[in-house]
Amino acid sequence: MKNRIRELRKEKNMTLKQLSEKLGIASNTLSQYETGKREPQFGLMQELANYFNVSLDYLTNATDKRDYQINDDNDAIKLIKQINDGDLSTSQISKSTFTDLYIWLVLNYEKFKSGNEFEKYNNLASLLLHIFETDNITLKEYTKSRKEKQKKLDEIIETLTFDENTIATVDDVLKFINEMNRIGYDKMNNVFEYIDKIPSENKKYNTSDETTDKD
């Protein structure tokens, strides 16, 4: 999938390494995302759009318009009408603009409950507030989960690459993953339980005839 990650990174004068460290992903993975060799998950694309302060559609080349700005009440009302009429989706708006619209709605929500021209947008206002709050929570949970998974992956790579005492090879790990997918989670869980019961070669056990030093 073609995207503007590299273009936006260059605009910020950031190296591949700097952006990968900022996001908490491997630089070679980010490079593959930039070149289109791999497709990022939706959550990561939203993280990137938020970081670069552009709409998701702009980041994914779905549009050439970066964002919509809210400078006054007229801009906010126009945005609401465009969304209400289906002429504009939330993916065409950056998180920054969505935040501005959210704040504007909170400050002017009473207008939507009165009998004036805003009344017909009452349901939309409530929906936008709900979307903003829900998406914000969901994205935070995704980011936390993604970084935890990346940390574990980095540990695996570091162990396989640098630990001289590692018995398993990269091929062994791949075979293990394939076998795990083949036999299913329940059986694999039984394997893990069995492995946990196998004593380590270096583990020391206390015995009844073991002596201890006393002061």
PLY file of the C-alpha trace (Angstrom):
ply
format ascii 1.0
element vertex 215
property float x
property float y
property float z
element edge 214
property int vertex1
property int vertex2
end_header
0.00 0.00 0.00
1.42 3.35 -1.04
1.76 5.88 1.76
3.41 9.16 2.67
5.40 7.99 5.71
8.80 8.65 4.15
7.70 12.00 2.73
6.39 13.21 6.09
9.43 11.87 7.93
11.71 13.83 5.60
9.65 16.97 6.21
10.43 16.64 9.91
14.13 16.09 9.11
14.02 12.78 10.91
16.12 9.74 10.12
14.58 6.30 9.84
16.17 5.38 13.16
14.83 8.48 14.93
11.24 7.83 13.83
11.45 4.12 14.62
12.71 4.92 18.13
9.95 7.50 18.57
7.30 4.94 17.62
8.95 1.99 19.31
9.29 -0.22 16.22
12.27 -1.76 14.44
13.89 0.52 11.84
13.97 -2.25 9.22
10.23 -2.80 9.75
9.56 0.93 9.33
11.66 0.91 6.16
9.49 -1.87 4.73
6.39 0.15 5.59
7.80 3.18 3.77
8.63 1.21 0.63
5.34 -0.67 0.64
6.94 -4.08 1.10
4.85 -4.55 4.23
1.50 -3.06 5.17
1.20 -1.49 8.64
-1.75 -2.29 10.85
-4.55 0.26 10.90
-3.71 1.27 14.48
-0.10 2.08 13.60
-1.19 4.11 10.58
-3.46 6.12 12.88
-0.53 6.62 15.27
1.59 7.90 12.38
-1.17 10.21 11.14
-1.53 11.62 14.64
2.23 12.07 15.00
2.55 13.92 11.69
-0.67 15.86 12.37
-2.33 14.87 9.10
-5.50 12.98 8.28
-5.39 9.22 7.87
-6.60 9.57 4.29
-3.71 11.90 3.47
-1.17 9.51 4.98
-2.55 6.63 2.91
-2.73 8.68 -0.32
-6.53 8.53 -0.39
-6.58 12.32 -0.71
-4.17 15.17 -1.39
-5.74 17.40 1.27
-3.84 17.15 4.52
-6.49 18.39 6.88
-9.36 20.76 7.64
-8.84 23.69 9.96
-11.21 25.24 12.49
-10.48 28.95 12.87
-13.96 30.10 13.88
-17.56 29.00 14.44
-18.28 29.01 10.71
-15.48 26.49 10.06
-16.78 24.21 12.81
-20.37 24.40 11.56
-19.24 23.77 7.99
-17.32 20.65 9.07
-20.31 19.34 10.99
-22.59 19.87 8.00
-20.13 18.14 5.65
-19.90 15.13 7.96
-23.65 15.09 8.46
-24.27 15.17 4.69
-21.74 12.40 4.07
-19.40 14.69 2.14
-16.64 14.26 4.71
-15.50 11.32 6.85
-13.56 11.42 10.10
-10.61 9.73 8.35
-10.18 12.95 6.35
-9.65 14.95 9.54
-6.50 14.94 11.66
-6.63 14.18 15.35
-5.69 17.81 16.02
-8.68 19.11 14.06
-10.92 16.44 15.57
-9.78 17.64 19.00
-10.60 21.24 18.07
-14.02 20.15 16.83
-14.54 18.15 20.02
-13.70 21.18 22.18
-15.93 23.42 20.07
-18.82 20.97 20.44
-18.37 20.80 24.21
-18.31 24.57 24.52
-21.29 25.04 22.19
-23.28 21.90 22.95
-26.18 23.86 24.45
-26.85 25.26 21.00
-27.55 21.76 19.76
-30.19 21.26 22.43
-32.06 24.46 21.69
-34.66 25.14 19.01
-32.35 27.03 16.67
-30.71 25.93 13.40
-28.30 23.60 15.21
-31.06 21.31 16.47
-30.93 18.90 13.54
-27.23 18.30 14.25
-27.81 17.22 17.83
-27.46 13.49 17.14
-24.37 14.05 15.03
-22.75 16.13 17.77
-23.34 13.33 20.28
-21.96 10.78 17.82
-18.80 12.79 17.15
-18.14 13.15 20.86
-18.59 9.40 21.29
-16.29 8.59 18.35
-13.55 10.86 19.65
-13.63 9.43 23.16
-13.88 5.80 22.00
-11.16 6.07 19.35
-8.84 7.79 21.80
-9.16 4.97 24.33
-8.91 2.24 21.68
-5.77 3.73 20.11
-4.05 4.04 23.50
-4.78 0.37 24.22
-3.51 -0.62 20.77
-0.29 1.39 21.18
0.41 -0.15 24.57
-0.20 -3.67 23.22
1.90 -3.03 20.10
4.88 -1.78 22.09
4.69 -4.74 24.48
4.71 -7.15 21.52
7.59 -5.27 19.90
9.61 -5.45 23.11
9.16 -9.22 23.25
10.07 -9.52 19.57
13.22 -7.46 20.14
14.17 -9.77 23.02
13.76 -12.81 20.78
15.86 -11.25 18.01
18.56 -10.13 20.47
18.72 -13.59 22.04
18.99 -15.37 18.69
21.53 -12.90 17.37
23.82 -12.20 20.31
23.40 -14.89 22.95
26.17 -17.46 22.44
24.38 -19.91 24.73
21.21 -19.97 22.62
20.40 -23.51 21.56
17.58 -22.67 19.16
18.26 -21.19 15.74
16.07 -18.84 13.75
14.85 -21.85 11.75
13.99 -23.64 15.00
11.92 -20.69 16.19
10.09 -20.50 12.86
9.42 -24.25 12.95
8.13 -23.92 16.51
5.71 -21.16 15.48
4.46 -23.18 12.50
3.94 -26.25 14.68
2.13 -24.13 17.25
-0.26 -22.92 14.54
-0.70 -26.48 13.32
-1.65 -28.13 16.63
-3.65 -25.22 18.04
-3.59 -23.15 21.22
-4.93 -25.76 23.66
-2.39 -28.44 22.75
0.39 -25.86 22.65
-0.57 -24.72 26.12
-0.19 -28.33 27.29
3.31 -28.35 25.79
4.21 -25.18 27.69
2.92 -26.69 30.93
5.07 -29.77 30.32
8.14 -27.62 29.56
7.63 -25.63 32.77
7.88 -28.88 34.77
11.23 -29.86 33.24
14.02 -28.89 35.69
16.74 -26.60 34.44
20.24 -28.07 34.22
21.60 -25.25 36.34
18.82 -25.24 38.92
19.88 -26.23 42.41
17.55 -28.07 44.73
17.66 -28.27 48.51
17.89 -31.78 49.92
17.27 -33.15 53.38
20.98 -33.83 54.00
22.04 -30.41 52.75
24.02 -28.47 55.34
23.89 -24.75 55.97
26.39 -22.42 57.55
25.36 -20.79 60.79
26.93 -17.77 62.48
0 1
1 2
2 3
3 4
4 5
5 6
6 7
7 8
8 9
9 10
10 11
11 12
12 13
13 14
14 15
15 16
16 17
17 18
18 19
19 20
20 21
21 22
22 23
23 24
24 25
25 26
26 27
27 28
28 29
29 30
30 31
31 32
32 33
33 34
34 35
35 36
36 37
37 38
38 39
39 40
40 41
41 42
42 43
43 44
44 45
45 46
46 47
47 48
48 49
49 50
50 51
51 52
52 53
53 54
54 55
55 56
56 57
57 58
58 59
59 60
60 61
61 62
62 63
63 64
64 65
65 66
66 67
67 68
68 69
69 70
70 71
71 72
72 73
73 74
74 75
75 76
76 77
77 78
78 79
79 80
80 81
81 82
82 83
83 84
84 85
85 86
86 87
87 88
88 89
89 90
90 91
91 92
92 93
93 94
94 95
95 96
96 97
97 98
98 99
99 100
100 101
101 102
102 103
103 104
104 105
105 106
106 107
107 108
108 109
109 110
110 111
111 112
112 113
113 114
114 115
115 116
116 117
117 118
118 119
119 120
120 121
121 122
122 123
123 124
124 125
125 126
126 127
127 128
128 129
129 130
130 131
131 132
132 133
133 134
134 135
135 136
136 137
137 138
138 139
139 140
140 141
141 142
142 143
143 144
144 145
145 146
146 147
147 148
148 149
149 150
150 151
151 152
152 153
153 154
154 155
155 156
156 157
157 158
158 159
159 160
160 161
161 162
162 163
163 164
164 165
165 166
166 167
167 168
168 169
169 170
170 171
171 172
172 173
173 174
174 175
175 176
176 177
177 178
178 179
179 180
180 181
181 182
182 183
183 184
184 185
185 186
186 187
187 188
188 189
189 190
190 191
191 192
192 193
193 194
194 195
195 196
196 197
197 198
198 199
199 200
200 201
201 202
202 203
203 204
204 205
205 206
206 207
207 208
208 209
209 210
210 211
211 212
212 213
213 214
